[in-house]
Amino acid sequence: MQERVEHIEEAYWVSERRACRVVGLCRSSHRYLSHGKNNRELRMRIVEIADTRVRYGYRRVHVLLRREGWRVNHKRTYRIYCQEGLHPRRKRSHRHVSGNRRMLGPEVERPNVCWSMDFVADSLFNGHRFRALTVVDNNSRECLAIEAGQSMTGVDVAEIIERLMKERDAPDRIQCGNGSEFISRALDKWAYDHEVVIDFSRPGKPMDNATVESFNSSFRDECLNVNWFLSMEDAQEKIEKWRRDYNEFRPHSSLGDLTPQPFADKYKISERSPKNSTSEWICFRVRSRGRKPHSRAGTMLGGRSYIWP
């Protein structure tokens, strides 16, 4: 409206009073000058954070601003974020509402009770493929390990889990997919010896292991897609640097905008809970190629366990 008044004044050489009367605008409103706060420094800081953390939305940017001491509410952060065009590209979800859902397992109430692991594939600058094994705690969202290699077997997976047990106790349960590394005899023997339940996802249902799938999505967006790997050593170094940043700096909305490390410090990881959380599950062992079920005692303790609703 103010622009219209100014246009009439310049085009028809009339007074401000008459131009406001034609437009229907009060003269005090036409003369009003905004006394809002100067957001120049805040705007520069938001753009700087968004350039550094290219996959962060405005909510995580707002959490980082509050950590730094900025006295700003989320509405102003969102307004500036939109004005600068900093929205990350979003992927459409192809989930069908009518899809069958799995019965929820026992709730994980503290860290080091249930882990999830999966593989993520990527390539070096010369096109050579490699895979990274990701291990995540389902309660604290802490990334326990990311091991990259061009060839990994079930023995390697068992060795990685065994190395993690030197820093913390073994979990009660580990969720994973149906890859050849996870159904191997080496991992099966390790799980049986340490009394750990291996919970396999249903074939073709990756969201049965939703925690590690969500982590892998963030891992790919924030690390694999923004880095250029020259060698396996370079890849492992950059991946380990991102893992530490993920555990110690990156805020998580599911943890009340805390990072996994402080959240996990609230619990005594060294104290193990009694292994009775899986007593009500229906677990049985299946051998491939039409063979008879395995008759070894303690089929719930390790081995290929299936959980049906």
C-alpha positions as CSV (number, residue, x, y, z in Angstrom):
1,M,0.0,0.0,0.0
2,Q,2.8,2.4,0.8
3,E,4.3,1.8,-2.7
4,R,0.9,2.7,-4.3
5,V,0.7,6.0,-2.4
6,E,4.2,6.9,-3.5
7,H,3.4,6.0,-7.1
8,I,0.3,8.2,-7.1
9,E,2.3,11.1,-5.7
10,E,5.0,10.9,-8.3
11,A,2.7,10.1,-11.3
12,Y,-0.1,12.6,-10.7
13,W,1.7,15.3,-8.7
14,V,-0.8,15.2,-5.8
15,S,-0.3,15.6,-2.1
16,E,0.2,12.8,0.4
17,R,-3.1,13.4,2.0
18,R,-5.0,13.0,-1.3
19,A,-3.0,10.0,-2.4
20,C,-3.8,8.2,1.0
21,R,-7.5,9.1,0.6
22,V,-7.6,7.6,-2.9
23,V,-5.9,4.4,-1.7
24,G,-7.8,4.2,1.6
25,L,-4.7,4.2,3.7
26,C,-4.2,6.1,7.0
27,R,-1.4,8.7,6.8
28,S,0.1,7.4,10.0
29,S,0.3,4.0,8.5
30,H,2.0,5.4,5.4
31,R,4.6,7.2,7.5
32,Y,5.3,4.3,9.8
33,L,8.9,3.1,9.9
34,S,9.7,-0.4,11.1
35,H,11.7,-0.6,14.3
36,G,12.4,-4.3,14.2
37,K,15.7,-5.8,15.4
38,N,18.7,-5.8,13.1
39,N,19.0,-9.4,12.0
40,R,22.1,-9.0,9.9
41,E,24.5,-10.8,12.2
42,L,22.0,-13.5,12.9
43,R,21.3,-13.9,9.2
44,M,25.0,-14.3,8.5
45,R,25.4,-16.9,11.2
46,I,22.4,-18.9,10.0
47,V,23.9,-18.9,6.4
48,E,27.3,-19.9,7.8
49,I,25.8,-22.9,9.7
50,A,23.8,-24.0,6.7
51,D,26.8,-23.8,4.5
52,T,28.8,-26.0,6.9
53,R,26.0,-28.4,7.8
54,V,24.4,-28.7,4.4
55,R,21.8,-31.3,5.5
56,Y,20.6,-29.5,8.6
57,G,17.1,-28.2,8.6
58,Y,16.0,-25.0,10.4
59,R,15.2,-26.9,13.7
60,R,18.8,-28.2,14.1
61,V,20.2,-24.8,13.0
62,H,18.0,-23.2,15.8
63,V,19.3,-25.7,18.4
64,L,22.9,-24.7,17.4
65,L,22.1,-21.0,17.7
66,R,20.7,-21.5,21.2
67,R,23.8,-23.4,22.2
68,E,25.9,-20.4,21.1
69,G,23.8,-18.1,23.2
70,W,21.6,-16.4,20.6
71,R,18.4,-15.2,22.1
72,V,16.1,-16.0,19.2
73,N,12.9,-18.0,18.9
74,H,12.3,-20.7,16.3
75,K,9.9,-18.5,14.3
76,R,12.5,-15.9,13.5
77,T,15.0,-18.7,12.7
78,Y,12.5,-20.2,10.3
79,R,11.7,-16.9,8.7
80,I,15.3,-16.1,8.0
81,Y,16.0,-19.7,6.9
82,C,13.2,-19.5,4.3
83,Q,14.2,-16.0,3.1
84,E,17.7,-17.2,2.3
85,G,16.4,-20.3,0.5
86,L,18.3,-22.8,2.6
87,H,15.8,-25.7,2.4
88,P,17.5,-29.0,1.8
89,R,16.1,-31.3,-0.8
90,R,13.7,-33.7,0.6
91,K,13.1,-37.3,-0.7
92,R,9.5,-38.4,-1.0
93,S,8.5,-41.4,1.1
94,H,7.2,-44.3,-0.9
95,R,5.6,-46.1,2.2
96,H,2.2,-47.5,1.6
97,V,-0.4,-46.9,4.3
98,S,-1.9,-50.3,3.7
99,G,1.4,-52.1,4.2
100,N,1.7,-54.7,6.9
101,R,3.3,-53.6,10.1
102,R,5.4,-55.7,12.4
103,M,4.4,-56.2,16.0
104,L,6.6,-53.9,18.2
105,G,9.2,-55.6,20.3
106,P,10.0,-54.8,23.9
107,E,10.7,-51.2,24.6
108,V,14.4,-50.3,25.0
109,E,14.6,-48.3,28.2
110,R,18.3,-47.7,28.5
111,P,21.5,-47.9,26.5
112,N,23.5,-51.1,25.8
113,V,20.4,-53.3,25.7
114,C,19.7,-53.4,22.0
115,W,22.0,-52.7,19.1
116,S,21.3,-52.4,15.4
117,M,23.8,-53.0,12.5
118,D,23.7,-52.8,8.7
119,F,25.9,-52.2,5.7
120,V,26.1,-49.1,3.6
121,A,27.8,-49.1,0.1
122,D,29.7,-46.4,-1.5
123,S,32.8,-45.9,-3.9
124,L,36.2,-44.3,-4.0
125,F,37.1,-41.6,-6.5
126,N,38.2,-44.2,-9.0
127,G,35.0,-46.2,-8.8
128,H,36.2,-49.0,-6.6
129,R,33.3,-50.0,-4.3
130,F,33.5,-50.5,-0.6
131,R,31.1,-51.1,2.2
132,A,30.8,-49.7,5.7
133,L,29.3,-51.6,8.7
134,T,27.4,-49.3,11.0
135,V,26.5,-50.3,14.6
136,V,24.0,-48.1,16.5
137,D,22.6,-48.2,20.0
138,N,18.8,-48.2,19.7
139,N,18.2,-46.2,22.9
140,S,20.9,-43.5,23.0
141,R,21.2,-43.3,19.1
142,E,25.0,-43.5,19.7
143,C,27.0,-44.7,16.7
144,L,29.2,-47.3,18.3
145,A,31.3,-48.1,15.2
146,I,31.6,-47.6,11.5
147,E,34.1,-49.9,9.8
148,A,34.8,-49.5,6.1
149,G,36.3,-52.2,3.9
150,Q,36.2,-53.6,0.4
151,S,35.6,-57.1,1.5
152,M,33.9,-58.0,4.8
153,T,32.8,-61.4,6.0
154,G,30.9,-62.7,9.0
155,V,34.3,-63.2,10.8
156,D,35.0,-59.5,10.4
157,V,31.6,-58.6,11.8
158,A,32.1,-60.9,14.8
159,E,35.6,-59.3,15.4
160,I,34.2,-55.8,15.3
161,I,31.5,-56.7,17.8
162,E,34.1,-58.4,20.0
163,R,36.2,-55.3,19.9
164,L,33.2,-53.1,21.0
165,M,32.7,-55.5,24.0
166,K,36.2,-54.4,25.3
167,E,34.7,-50.9,25.9
168,R,31.2,-52.0,27.0
169,D,29.3,-55.1,27.9
170,A,27.5,-57.2,25.3
171,P,23.9,-56.2,24.5
172,D,20.9,-58.4,25.1
173,R,19.8,-58.2,21.5
174,I,21.3,-57.2,18.1
175,Q,19.0,-56.3,15.2
176,C,20.3,-56.9,11.6
177,G,19.2,-57.8,8.1
178,N,19.5,-61.1,6.3
179,G,22.8,-60.5,4.5
180,S,25.3,-63.3,4.2
181,E,27.6,-61.7,6.8
182,F,24.9,-61.7,9.4
183,I,23.7,-65.3,8.9
184,S,27.2,-66.7,8.9
185,R,28.3,-69.4,11.2
186,A,31.0,-67.2,12.7
187,L,28.5,-64.6,13.9
188,D,26.1,-67.3,15.0
189,K,28.7,-69.0,17.1
190,W,29.7,-65.6,18.7
191,A,26.1,-64.8,19.6
192,Y,25.6,-68.3,21.1
193,D,28.8,-68.1,23.2
194,H,27.9,-64.6,24.5
195,E,24.2,-65.3,25.0
196,V,23.1,-62.6,22.6
197,V,19.8,-62.8,20.6
198,I,20.3,-62.1,16.9
199,D,17.0,-60.5,15.7
200,F,16.7,-60.7,11.9
201,S,14.5,-58.5,9.9
202,R,11.8,-60.1,7.8
203,P,12.8,-60.6,4.2
204,G,11.9,-57.5,2.1
205,K,11.1,-55.5,5.2
206,P,14.0,-53.2,6.0
207,M,11.9,-51.0,8.2
208,D,11.9,-53.8,10.8
209,N,15.3,-52.3,11.6
210,A,14.2,-48.7,11.4
211,T,16.8,-47.2,13.8
212,V,19.8,-48.2,11.7
213,E,18.0,-47.4,8.5
214,S,17.4,-43.8,9.7
215,F,21.0,-43.6,10.8
216,N,22.2,-44.8,7.4
217,S,20.2,-42.1,5.7
218,S,21.8,-39.4,7.8
219,F,25.2,-41.1,7.3
220,R,24.8,-41.0,3.5
221,D,23.4,-37.4,3.4
222,E,25.9,-35.8,5.8
223,C,29.0,-37.8,5.1
224,L,29.2,-40.1,2.0
225,N,27.5,-37.6,-0.3
226,V,29.6,-34.6,0.7
227,N,33.1,-36.2,0.8
228,W,35.5,-37.3,-1.9
229,F,37.4,-40.5,-0.8
230,L,40.9,-40.9,-2.3
231,S,41.7,-44.2,-0.6
232,M,40.3,-46.6,2.0
233,E,42.5,-45.0,4.7
234,D,41.2,-41.5,3.7
235,A,37.6,-42.9,3.7
236,Q,38.0,-44.4,7.2
237,E,39.6,-41.2,8.6
238,K,36.7,-39.0,7.3
239,I,34.1,-41.5,8.3
240,E,35.5,-41.7,11.9
241,K,35.7,-37.9,12.1
242,W,32.0,-37.7,11.1
243,R,31.1,-40.4,13.6
244,R,32.6,-38.4,16.5
245,D,30.8,-35.3,15.3
246,Y,27.6,-37.3,15.2
247,N,28.0,-38.5,18.8
248,E,29.4,-35.4,20.4
249,F,27.9,-32.4,18.5
250,R,24.9,-33.2,16.3
251,P,21.6,-32.6,18.1
252,H,18.9,-35.3,18.1
253,S,15.2,-34.3,18.4
254,S,14.4,-37.8,19.7
255,L,16.8,-37.2,22.6
256,G,15.4,-33.7,23.5
257,D,18.0,-32.0,21.3
258,L,20.9,-33.6,23.2
259,T,23.8,-35.4,21.6
260,P,24.1,-39.2,22.1
261,Q,27.2,-39.0,24.2
262,P,25.7,-36.9,27.1
263,F,22.5,-38.8,26.9
264,A,24.3,-42.1,27.3
265,D,26.3,-40.8,30.2
266,K,23.1,-40.6,32.3
267,Y,23.1,-44.4,32.5
268,K,25.5,-46.8,33.9
269,I,26.3,-48.9,30.8
270,S,28.4,-51.3,32.8
271,E,25.3,-52.6,34.6
272,R,23.5,-55.3,32.5
273,S,19.8,-55.9,32.8
274,P,18.4,-59.4,33.3
275,K,17.9,-61.2,30.0
276,N,14.1,-61.7,30.4
277,S,12.9,-59.2,27.9
278,T,12.8,-61.8,25.1
279,S,11.1,-64.6,27.0
280,E,7.7,-63.9,25.5
281,W,9.0,-63.8,21.9
282,I,8.3,-66.7,19.6
283,C,11.7,-67.6,18.2
284,F,12.8,-70.6,16.2
285,R,15.7,-71.5,14.1
286,V,15.5,-72.2,10.3
287,R,18.1,-73.8,8.1
288,S,18.2,-72.9,4.4
289,R,17.8,-75.2,1.5
290,G,15.0,-77.3,3.1
291,R,17.2,-78.8,5.9
292,K,15.8,-79.8,9.2
293,P,15.8,-77.2,12.0
294,H,18.9,-77.1,14.1
295,S,18.6,-79.1,17.3
296,R,21.2,-77.3,19.4
297,A,19.9,-76.3,22.8
298,G,19.1,-72.6,23.4
299,T,17.8,-71.6,20.0
300,M,16.8,-68.2,21.4
301,L,20.5,-67.4,22.4
302,G,22.0,-66.6,19.1
303,G,21.2,-68.1,15.8
304,R,18.7,-67.1,13.2
305,S,15.6,-65.9,15.1
306,Y,12.4,-64.9,13.5
307,I,9.7,-62.9,15.3
308,W,6.2,-63.1,14.1
309,P,3.2,-60.9,15.2
